[in-house]
């Protein structure tokens, strides 16, 4: 049974206190099938080594993910 590819970034619960950037930023996210797909960054939250990113995916859904530069980079 084949499943649809999903983003590699680990999902996170909705953190509190985030502030949205002035403009939505485009980025490329790595999916489990090895492809990079364009998404939109809606906001960031974090400090030090721990960062979370609020993402709007190509299908229009949004969620929070733990940021990892191996799997997400600017478009």
C-alpha positions in Angstrom: 0.0 0.0 0.0 1.5 3.3 -1.1 0.9 6.5 1.0 1.1 10.1 -0.2 4.3 11.9 0.6 4.3 14.1 3.7 6.7 16.8 4.9 9.8 15.5 6.8 9.7 18.3 9.4 8.4 17.0 12.8 4.9 18.2 13.7 4.5 20.2 16.9 1.6 21.3 19.1 0.5 24.9 18.6 2.9 27.0 20.6 1.7 30.2 22.3 3.0 33.7 21.9 4.1 33.7 18.3 4.3 36.8 16.3 3.6 36.7 12.6 6.1 38.4 10.2 5.0 41.5 8.2 4.8 39.4 5.0 4.3 35.8 4.3 7.6 34.2 3.2 7.9 31.4 0.6 10.1 28.4 1.5 10.9 24.9 0.2 10.1 21.9 2.4 11.4 18.4 1.9 8.8 15.6 1.6 9.2 11.9 2.3 9.4 11.1 -1.5 12.5 13.3 -1.7 10.9 16.2 -3.5 11.1 19.8 -2.4 7.8 21.7 -2.4 7.0 25.4 -2.0 5.1 26.4 1.1 4.5 29.6 2.9 5.9 30.6 6.3 3.2 32.4 8.4 5.2 32.8 11.6 8.0 31.8 13.9 8.4 31.2 17.6 11.5 30.3 19.5 14.7 31.2 21.2 18.2 29.9 21.3 18.3 26.4 19.7 14.6 25.7 19.8 12.5 27.2 17.0 9.0 26.4 15.6 7.5 27.5 12.3 3.9 28.0 11.3 3.5 26.7 7.7 0.8 26.9 5.1 1.2 23.8 2.9 0.5 23.6 -0.9 -3.0 22.1 -0.1 -3.9 25.1 2.0 -3.7 23.5 5.4 -1.6 25.0 8.1 0.3 23.6 11.1 3.2 24.1 13.4 6.5 22.2 12.8 9.8 22.0 14.7 12.3 24.0 12.6 15.1 22.0 11.1 17.3 23.7 8.4 17.9 20.3 6.7 14.3 20.1 5.7 13.3 23.7 5.2 15.0 26.5 3.4 14.1 29.9 1.7 12.6 29.7 -1.7 
